[in-house]
Amino acid sequence: MLLICMTGCAGYQIGNRSLYPAHIRTVYVPMFESNSFRRNLGERLTEAVMKEIELKTPYKVTGNPNADSVLTGEIIGETKRVVIQARTGQPRELQVNMQVQVSWIDHRGNPIRRTEFIPLPPELVDVGGTGNVIPQTGQSIATGHQQAVSRLAEQIVGLMEAPW
């Protein structure tokens, strides 16, 4: 009886390794391109994505372009809008939005994550992130950008999970 119970669980895996494609071990993340006039957004996003990969996945980020996979990205949009405005016309709360296009391919150039439900080429995925800024509390646009970058990095690494 014990043998029958144990064989029922033979296909299960424990830990985060079961969430990610097993044939990938290393990821190369070149600097994210940025079309924004704001300085260093691509660098900050690249650094945040690399830290998230090391922290939450079984993959090792490497500086070698010949790694098992390559994760590239480009910041294609960055906007700022007023959410709440005071009677004097001064902004009380702002929202910073960033749009990123991401591609994750293996060393042969094949997309690792298929996205048939998004009307884009299969290797490209659009990801968006926001950050809120409240100037009265001393926050700046840089604070909102950092919040958006952190959220984007979490979403990008979340996209690396294997589909259910």
KOLKE-58655 format. One record per residue: residue number from 0; x, y, z of N, C-alpha, C, O in turn. Coordinates in Angstrom, 2 decimals. Example, Ala and Ser with C-alpha at 12.3 -4.5 7.8 and 13.67 -1.06 7.14 Angstrom:
// KOLKE-58655
ATOM     n      n_xx      n_yy      n_zz     ca_xx     ca_yy     ca_zz      c_xx      c_yy      c_zz      o_xx      o_yy      o_zz
ATOM     0     13.19     -5.69      7.80     12.30     -4.50      7.80     13.20     -3.30      7.80     14.24     -3.32      8.46
ATOM     1     12.85     -2.25      7.08     13.67     -1.06      7.14     12.90      0.03      7.87     13.41      1.14      8.04
***
This chain:
// KOLKE-58655
ATOM     n      n_xx      n_yy      n_zz     ca_xx     ca_yy     ca_zz      c_xx      c_yy      c_zz      o_xx      o_yy      o_zz
ATOM     0      0.82     -1.19      0.00      0.00      0.00      0.00      0.87      1.26      0.00      0.58      2.22     -0.71
ATOM     1      1.94      1.24      0.80      2.84      2.38      0.86      3.51      2.61     -0.49      3.71      3.76     -0.89
ATOM     2      3.85      1.55     -1.17      4.48      1.66     -2.48      3.54      2.31     -3.49      3.98      3.11     -4.31
ATOM     3      2.28      2.00     -3.45      1.29      2.59     -4.36      1.14      4.09     -4.08      1.04      4.88     -5.02
ATOM     4      1.13      4.47     -2.83      1.01      5.89     -2.45      2.24      6.68     -2.89      2.11      7.83     -3.34
ATOM     5      3.40      6.11     -2.78      4.63      6.81     -3.13      4.77      6.99     -4.64      5.32      8.01     -5.08
ATOM     6      4.30      6.05     -5.45      4.45      6.17     -6.90      3.51      7.22     -7.47      3.76      7.73     -8.56
ATOM     7      2.45      7.56     -6.76      1.53      8.60     -7.23      2.16      9.98     -7.23      1.73     10.85     -7.97
ATOM     8      3.16     10.19     -6.42      3.82     11.50     -6.30      5.16     11.54     -7.03      5.92     12.48     -6.84
ATOM     9      5.46     10.56     -7.84      6.77     10.46     -8.47      7.05     11.60     -9.44      8.22     11.96     -9.63
ATOM    10      6.03     12.17    -10.07      6.25     13.21    -11.06      6.33     14.62    -10.49      6.61     15.56    -11.23
ATOM    11      6.09     14.79     -9.21      6.10     16.12     -8.61      7.51     16.60     -8.35      8.42     15.81     -8.07
ATOM    12      7.69     17.91     -8.46      8.97     18.52     -8.15      8.75     19.55     -7.06      7.68     20.15     -6.96
ATOM    13      9.76     19.74     -6.24      9.66     20.67     -5.13     10.60     21.84     -5.40     11.70     21.66     -5.92
ATOM    14     10.15     23.05     -5.03     10.99     24.23     -5.19     10.66     24.99     -6.45      9.78     24.61     -7.22
ATOM    15     11.40     26.10     -6.67     11.10     26.96     -7.81     11.64     26.42     -9.13     11.31     26.97    -10.18
ATOM    16     12.44     25.38     -9.12     12.99     24.84    -10.36     11.88     24.30    -11.26     12.03     24.31    -12.49
ATOM    17     10.77     23.85    -10.68      9.69     23.32    -11.48      8.91     24.43    -12.20      8.14     24.14    -13.12
ATOM    18      9.11     25.67    -11.82      8.41     26.79    -12.45      9.08     27.28    -13.72      8.46     28.01    -14.50
ATOM    19     10.31     26.89    -13.95     11.10     27.45    -15.05     11.56     26.35    -16.00     11.75     25.21    -15.58
ATOM    20     11.73     26.69    -17.28     12.22     25.69    -18.24     13.54     25.07    -17.75     14.47     25.78    -17.40
ATOM    21     13.59     23.75    -17.75     14.74     23.03    -17.18     15.97     23.04    -18.08     17.08     22.86    -17.58
ATOM    22     15.80     23.25    -19.38     16.95     23.20    -20.29     17.77     24.49    -20.27     18.80     24.57    -20.94
ATOM    23     17.33     25.50    -19.54     18.06     26.76    -19.43     18.76     26.80    -18.08     18.16     26.50    -17.05
ATOM    24     20.03     27.17    -18.10     20.79     27.32    -16.85     21.39     28.70    -16.71     21.53     29.21    -15.59
ATOM    25     21.76     29.33    -17.84     22.37     30.66    -17.79     21.59     31.63    -18.67     21.00     31.24    -19.68
ATOM    26     21.59     32.90    -18.26     20.90     33.95    -19.00     21.86     35.12    -19.19     22.51     35.58    -18.25
ATOM    27     21.94     35.59    -20.42     22.72     36.79    -20.73     21.72     37.94    -20.88     20.76     37.84    -21.64
ATOM    28     21.95     39.03    -20.16     21.06     40.18    -20.20     21.87     41.40    -20.67     22.52     42.06    -19.86
ATOM    29     21.83     41.70    -21.98     22.51     42.91    -22.44     21.75     44.15    -21.96     20.60     44.05    -21.53
ATOM    30     22.40     45.30    -22.03     21.80     46.54    -21.57     20.49     46.81    -22.30     20.44     46.76    -23.53
ATOM    31     19.44     47.10    -21.56     18.15     47.43    -22.16     18.27     48.77    -22.89     18.82     49.73    -22.35
ATOM    32     17.75     48.82    -24.10     17.73     50.07    -24.86     16.65     50.97    -24.28     15.69     50.50    -23.67
ATOM    33     16.81     52.28    -24.48     15.83     53.22    -23.98     15.62     54.33    -24.99     16.57     54.95    -25.45
ATOM    34     14.34     54.58    -25.32     13.99     55.68    -26.21     13.60     56.92    -25.41     13.14     57.91    -25.99
ATOM    35     13.77     56.89    -24.12     13.37     57.99    -23.24     14.47     59.05    -23.18     15.65     58.76    -23.37
ATOM    36     14.05     60.27    -22.92     15.02     61.35    -22.73     15.58     61.35    -21.31     16.54     62.06    -21.02
ATOM    37     14.98     60.58    -20.44     15.48     60.47    -19.06     16.73     59.60    -19.05     16.78     58.55    -19.69
ATOM    38     17.70     60.04    -18.32     18.99     59.35    -18.32     18.96     58.09    -17.45     18.30     58.05    -16.41
ATOM    39     19.69     57.09    -17.89     19.99     55.87    -17.13     18.80     54.97    -16.83     18.91     54.09    -15.98
ATOM    40     17.68     55.15    -17.49     16.54     54.25    -17.26     16.85     52.83    -17.73     16.52     51.86    -17.04
ATOM    41     17.49     52.71    -18.89     17.85     51.38    -19.40     18.82     50.67    -18.49     18.68     49.47    -18.25
ATOM    42     19.79     51.40    -17.98     20.78     50.80    -17.08     20.13     50.35    -15.78     20.41     49.26    -15.28
ATOM    43     19.25     51.20    -15.23     18.59     50.85    -13.97     17.67     49.64    -14.14     17.62     48.78    -13.26
ATOM    44     16.96     49.58    -15.25     16.08     48.43    -15.48     16.89     47.15    -15.70     16.51     46.10    -15.19
ATOM    45     17.98     47.24    -16.43     18.83     46.07    -16.64     19.35     45.53    -15.32     19.31     44.33    -15.08
ATOM    46     19.83     46.42    -14.47     20.35     46.01    -13.17     19.25     45.37    -12.32     19.49     44.35    -11.66
ATOM    47     18.06     45.95    -12.33     16.95     45.41    -11.54     16.53     44.03    -12.05     16.25     43.13    -11.25
ATOM    48     16.49     43.85    -13.37     16.12     42.55    -13.94     17.16     41.49    -13.59     16.81     40.37    -13.23
ATOM    49     18.43     41.84    -13.68     19.49     40.88    -13.35     19.40     40.46    -11.88     19.58     39.28    -11.57
ATOM    50     19.14     41.41    -11.00     19.01     41.07     -9.57     17.80     40.17     -9.33     17.87     39.23     -8.53
ATOM    51     16.68     40.46    -10.01     15.48     39.63     -9.85     15.72     38.21    -10.35     15.26     37.25     -9.73
ATOM    52     16.42     38.07    -11.47     16.72     36.74    -12.00     17.55     35.95    -11.01     17.25     34.78    -10.74
ATOM    53     18.59     36.57    -10.46     19.45     35.88     -9.49     18.69     35.54     -8.21     18.93     34.50     -7.60
ATOM    54     17.76     36.42     -7.82     17.05     36.24     -6.56     15.92     35.22     -6.65     15.74     34.42     -5.73
ATOM    55     15.16     35.23     -7.76     13.93     34.45     -7.80     13.93     33.26     -8.76     12.96     32.51     -8.78
ATOM    56     14.97     33.07     -9.53     14.99     31.96    -10.47     16.20     31.06    -10.21     17.11     31.46     -9.49
ATOM    57     16.20     29.87    -10.77     17.37     29.01    -10.63     18.48     29.35    -11.63     19.51     28.68    -11.65
ATOM    58     18.29     30.38    -12.44     19.25     30.72    -13.48     20.40     31.56    -12.94     20.27     32.25    -11.94
ATOM    59     21.51     31.48    -13.64     22.69     32.28    -13.33     22.83     33.33    -14.43     22.88     32.98    -15.61
ATOM    60     22.91     34.60    -14.06     23.13     35.67    -15.03     24.62     35.70    -15.35     25.47     35.70    -14.45
ATOM    61     24.92     35.72    -16.64     26.30     35.70    -17.08     26.57     36.84    -18.05     25.65     37.37    -18.66
ATOM    62     27.82     37.22    -18.17     28.21     38.26    -19.11     28.58     37.71    -20.47     29.04     38.46    -21.33
ATOM    63     28.38     36.42    -20.68     28.75     35.76    -21.92     27.56     35.74    -22.88     26.52     35.18    -22.55
ATOM    64     27.69     36.36    -24.08     26.59     36.33    -25.05     26.25     34.93    -25.55     25.20     34.74    -26.16
ATOM    65     27.11     33.95    -25.31     26.86     32.57    -25.73     26.20     31.75    -24.63     26.37     30.53    -24.58
ATOM    66     25.45     32.39    -23.75     24.76     31.69    -22.66     23.63     30.84    -23.24     23.35     30.90    -24.44
ATOM    67     22.99     30.04    -22.38     21.87     29.20    -22.81     20.72     30.03    -23.37     20.02     29.58    -24.27
ATOM    68     20.53     31.25    -22.84     19.45     32.11    -23.31     19.88     33.57    -23.22     20.81     33.93    -22.51
ATOM    69     19.15     34.41    -23.98     19.42     35.85    -23.99     18.09     36.57    -23.74     17.11     36.33    -24.45
ATOM    70     18.07     37.44    -22.75     16.90     38.24    -22.43     17.20     39.68    -22.81     18.03     40.34    -22.18
ATOM    71     16.52     40.17    -23.84     16.74     41.55    -24.28     15.48     42.36    -24.05     14.38     41.81    -23.94
ATOM    72     15.65     43.66    -23.97     14.51     44.53    -23.76     14.78     45.93    -24.24     15.93     46.36    -24.40
ATOM    73     13.68     46.65    -24.47     13.77     48.04    -24.90     12.63     48.82    -24.26     11.47     48.42    -24.34
ATOM    74     12.97     49.93    -23.63     11.96     50.83    -23.08     11.40     51.61    -24.26     12.10     52.44    -24.85
ATOM    75     10.14     51.35    -24.60      9.55     51.98    -25.78      8.65     53.16    -25.44      8.24     53.90    -26.34
ATOM    76      8.34     53.34    -24.18      7.50     54.46    -23.79      7.69     54.82    -22.34      7.89     53.95    -21.49
ATOM    77      7.63     56.11    -22.06      7.76     56.59    -20.69      6.94     57.88    -20.62      7.24     58.86    -21.30
ATOM    78      5.90     57.86    -19.78      5.03     59.02    -19.67      4.81     59.38    -18.21      5.10     58.61    -17.29
ATOM    79      4.30     60.59    -18.04      3.98     61.09    -16.70      2.62     61.78    -16.81      2.38     62.54    -17.75
ATOM    80      1.74     61.53    -15.83      0.44     62.19    -15.86      0.03     62.58    -14.45      0.46     61.97    -13.47
ATOM    81     -0.80     63.60    -14.37     -1.31     64.08    -13.09     -2.53     63.24    -12.73     -3.46     63.10    -13.52
ATOM    82     -2.51     62.67    -11.52     -3.63     61.87    -11.03     -4.56     62.74    -10.21     -5.77     62.71    -10.40
ATOM    83     -3.99     63.52     -9.29     -4.77     64.43     -8.44     -4.13     65.81     -8.54     -2.92     65.97     -8.42
ATOM    84     -4.99     66.81     -8.75     -4.51     68.18     -8.90     -5.14     69.04     -7.80     -6.33     68.91     -7.51
ATOM    85     -4.35     69.92     -7.19     -4.86     70.82     -6.16     -5.65     71.96     -6.81     -5.58     72.15     -8.03
ATOM    86     -6.40     72.71     -6.02     -7.16     73.84     -6.54     -6.28     74.89     -7.18     -6.70     75.64     -8.06
ATOM    87     -5.04     74.95     -6.72     -4.10     75.94     -7.25     -3.50     75.52     -8.58     -2.76     76.29     -9.20
ATOM    88     -3.80     74.32     -9.03     -3.25     73.82    -10.28     -1.98     73.00    -10.11     -1.48     72.43    -11.07
ATOM    89     -1.47     72.95     -8.89     -0.26     72.17     -8.60     -0.62     70.69     -8.51     -1.67     70.34     -7.96
ATOM    90      0.24     69.82     -9.03     -0.05     68.38     -8.92      0.13     67.89     -7.49      1.13     68.20     -6.84
ATOM    91     -0.84     67.13     -7.01     -0.74     66.53     -5.68     -0.26     65.09     -5.78      0.41     64.59     -4.88
ATOM    92     -0.62     64.42     -6.88     -0.14     63.05     -7.11      0.07     62.88     -8.61     -0.78     63.25     -9.42
ATOM    93      1.21     62.30     -8.95      1.57     62.01    -10.34      1.74     60.51    -10.51      1.97     59.78     -9.55
ATOM    94      1.62     60.07    -11.75      1.87     58.66    -12.05      2.85     58.58    -13.21      2.66     59.22    -14.24
ATOM    95      3.88     57.79    -13.01      4.89     57.56    -14.04      4.61     56.20    -14.66      4.47     55.21    -13.94
ATOM    96      4.53     56.13    -15.98      4.27     54.88    -16.69      5.44     54.56    -17.61      6.00     55.44    -18.25
ATOM    97      5.81     53.29    -17.65      6.87     52.84    -18.55      6.39     51.61    -19.29      5.77     50.72    -18.70
ATOM    98      6.67     51.54    -20.58      6.36     50.39    -21.42      7.68     49.79    -21.91      8.57     50.50    -22.37
ATOM    99      7.79     48.47    -21.81      9.01     47.77    -22.20      8.63     46.62    -23.12      7.64     45.93    -22.89
ATOM   100      9.41     46.43    -24.15      9.25     45.28    -25.03     10.38     44.31    -24.72     11.55     44.69    -24.73
ATOM   101     10.03     43.06    -24.43     10.98     42.06    -23.96     11.01     40.87    -24.90      9.98     40.47    -25.44
ATOM   102     12.19     40.29    -25.09     12.37     39.10    -25.90     13.30     38.16    -25.15     14.35     38.57    -24.66
ATOM   103     12.89     36.88    -25.05     13.73     35.87    -24.40     13.91     34.72    -25.38     12.95     34.01    -25.70
ATOM   104     15.13     34.53    -25.85     15.42     33.50    -26.85     16.52     32.57    -26.33     17.30     32.94    -25.46
ATOM   105     16.56     31.36    -26.89     17.63     30.43    -26.52     18.85     30.70    -27.40     18.83     31.59    -28.24
ATOM   106     19.90     29.92    -27.20     21.16     30.16    -27.92     21.05     29.88    -29.42     21.94     30.26    -30.18
ATOM   107     19.98     29.22    -29.85     19.76     28.98    -31.28     18.91     30.06    -31.93     18.73     30.07    -33.15
ATOM   108     18.38     30.99    -31.12     17.54     32.06    -31.65     16.06     31.77    -31.60     15.26     32.54    -32.14
ATOM   109     15.66     30.67    -30.97     14.24     30.31    -30.85     13.64     30.95    -29.61     14.27     30.96    -28.55
ATOM   110     12.42     31.49    -29.73     11.78     32.07    -28.54     11.50     30.98    -27.50     11.05     29.89    -27.84
ATOM   111     11.78     31.29    -26.24     11.57     30.33    -25.17     10.13     30.37    -24.69      9.54     29.33    -24.39
ATOM   112      9.58     31.53    -24.62      8.21     31.68    -24.14      7.32     32.09    -25.30      7.48     33.18    -25.85
ATOM   113      6.39     31.24    -25.66      5.44     31.53    -26.75      4.29     32.37    -26.20      3.80     32.12    -25.10
ATOM   114      3.86     33.35    -26.98      2.76     34.22    -26.57      1.79     34.38    -27.72      1.69     35.46    -28.30
ATOM   115      1.07     33.32    -28.07      0.15     33.36    -29.20     -1.03     34.29    -28.96     -1.62     34.79    -29.92
ATOM   116     -1.39     34.54    -27.70     -2.57     35.36    -27.42     -2.29     36.85    -27.54     -3.23     37.64    -27.48
ATOM   117     -1.05     37.26    -27.72     -0.69     38.67    -27.90     -0.39     38.89    -29.37      0.43     38.15    -29.93
ATOM   118     -1.01     39.88    -30.03     -0.79     40.08    -31.46      0.54     40.75    -31.77      0.58     41.82    -32.37
ATOM   119      1.62     40.12    -31.38      2.98     40.58    -31.65      3.77     39.40    -32.19      3.32     38.26    -32.11
ATOM   120      4.95     39.66    -32.74      5.79     38.52    -33.09      6.01     37.65    -31.85      6.05     38.19    -30.74
ATOM   121      6.15     36.34    -32.00      6.18     35.45    -30.84      7.34     35.69    -29.89      7.28     35.27    -28.73
ATOM   122      8.39     36.36    -30.34      9.52     36.57    -29.44      9.42     37.88    -28.67     10.26     38.13    -27.80
ATOM   123      8.42     38.73    -28.96      8.28     40.01    -28.28      7.08     40.02    -27.36      6.01     39.52    -27.71
ATOM   124      7.25     40.60    -26.17      6.17     40.75    -25.22      6.22     42.18    -24.70      7.30     42.69    -24.39
ATOM   125      5.06     42.83    -24.60      4.95     44.17    -24.04      4.68     44.08    -22.55      3.81     43.33    -22.12
ATOM   126      5.43     44.84    -21.75      5.26     44.85    -20.31      5.15     46.30    -19.87      5.88     47.16    -20.38
ATOM   127      4.26     46.59    -18.94      4.10     47.96    -18.44      4.23     48.01    -16.94      3.89     47.05    -16.24
ATOM   128      4.73     49.14    -16.45      4.88     49.33    -15.02      4.61     50.78    -14.66      4.87     51.68    -15.47
ATOM   129      4.10     51.01    -13.46      3.79     52.37    -13.01      4.44     52.64    -11.67      4.79     51.73    -10.92
ATOM   130      4.60     53.92    -11.40      5.08     54.38    -10.11      4.35     55.65     -9.74      4.16     56.51    -10.60
ATOM   131      3.94     55.79     -8.49      3.22     56.97     -8.06      4.16     57.93     -7.35      5.07     57.51     -6.64
ATOM   132      3.92     59.23     -7.55      4.76     60.27     -6.96      3.85     61.25     -6.23      2.89     61.75     -6.81
ATOM   133      4.15     61.52     -4.97      3.43     62.52     -4.20      4.45     63.59     -3.79      5.21     63.40     -2.84
ATOM   134      4.47     64.72     -4.52      5.50     65.75     -4.27      5.48     66.32     -2.85      6.54     66.69     -2.33
ATOM   135      4.31     66.40     -2.19      4.24     66.97     -0.84      5.02     66.15      0.18      5.43     66.68      1.21
ATOM   136      5.22     64.89     -0.09      5.97     64.05      0.85      7.46     64.00      0.51      8.22     63.26      1.14
ATOM   137      7.87     64.78     -0.48      9.28     64.83     -0.83      9.68     63.87     -1.92     10.87     63.74     -2.22
ATOM   138      8.72     63.20     -2.52      9.05     62.27     -3.60      9.30     63.04     -4.89      8.73     64.11     -5.12
ATOM   139     10.14     62.47     -5.73     10.46     63.09     -7.01     10.10     62.13     -8.14      9.70     60.99     -7.89
ATOM   140     10.25     62.59     -9.36     10.01     61.73    -10.52     10.97     60.54    -10.49     10.60     59.45    -10.92
ATOM   141     12.18     60.74     -9.99     13.14     59.64     -9.87     12.61     58.54     -8.95     12.84     57.36     -9.19
ATOM   142     11.89     58.93     -7.90     11.27     57.96     -7.00     10.23     57.13     -7.74     10.18     55.91     -7.60
ATOM   143      9.40     57.81     -8.52      8.39     57.11     -9.31      9.00     56.19    -10.34      8.51     55.09    -10.57
ATOM   144     10.09     56.65    -10.99     10.77     55.80    -11.96     11.34     54.55    -11.30     11.26     53.46    -11.86
ATOM   145     11.92     54.70    -10.11     12.48     53.55     -9.43     11.40     52.55     -9.05     11.60     51.34     -9.14
ATOM   146     10.24     53.06     -8.64      9.11     52.19     -8.33      8.65     51.44     -9.58      8.37     50.24     -9.53
ATOM   147      8.56     52.16    -10.69      8.16     51.53    -11.96      9.19     50.50    -12.42      8.82     49.44    -12.91
ATOM   148     10.47     50.82    -12.27     11.54     49.90    -12.67     11.46     48.62    -11.84     11.61     47.53    -12.39
ATOM   149     11.22     48.73    -10.54     11.12     47.55     -9.68      9.93     46.68    -10.09     10.04     45.45    -10.14
ATOM   150      8.80     47.32    -10.38      7.62     46.56    -10.79      7.84     45.90    -12.15      7.43     44.76    -12.35
ATOM   151      8.49     46.61    -13.06      8.78     46.03    -14.38      9.70     44.82    -14.25      9.47     43.80    -14.90
ATOM   152     10.74     44.93    -13.43     11.68     43.83    -13.25     10.97     42.59    -12.72     11.23     41.48    -13.18
ATOM   153     10.06     42.77    -11.76      9.30     41.64    -11.23      8.43     41.01    -12.32      8.33     39.78    -12.40
ATOM   154      7.79     41.84    -13.14      6.94     41.31    -14.21      7.75     40.57    -15.26      7.34     39.51    -15.72
ATOM   155      8.90     41.12    -15.64      9.73     40.50    -16.66     10.21     39.13    -16.20     10.16     38.16    -16.95
ATOM   156     10.68     39.05    -14.96     11.14     37.76    -14.44      9.96     36.81    -14.26     10.12     35.60    -14.43
ATOM   157      8.80     37.32    -13.94      7.61     36.49    -13.86      7.24     35.87    -15.19      6.70     34.77    -15.24
ATOM   158      7.54     36.58    -16.30      7.28     36.05    -17.61      8.19     34.87    -17.97      7.90     34.13    -18.91
ATOM   159      9.27     34.71    -17.24     10.21     33.63    -17.51      9.71     32.29    -16.99     10.27     31.24    -17.32
ATOM   160      8.65     32.31    -16.18      8.11     31.05    -15.66      7.50     30.23    -16.80      6.97     30.78    -17.76
ATOM   161      7.59     28.94    -16.66      7.00     28.04    -17.66      5.48     28.11    -17.57      4.94     28.22    -16.47
ATOM   162      4.78     28.05    -18.70      3.31     28.07    -18.63      2.80     26.79    -17.96      3.45     25.75    -18.01
ATOM   163      1.64     26.89    -17.34      1.06     25.76    -16.64      0.56     24.81    -17.61      0.02     23.77    -17.24
***
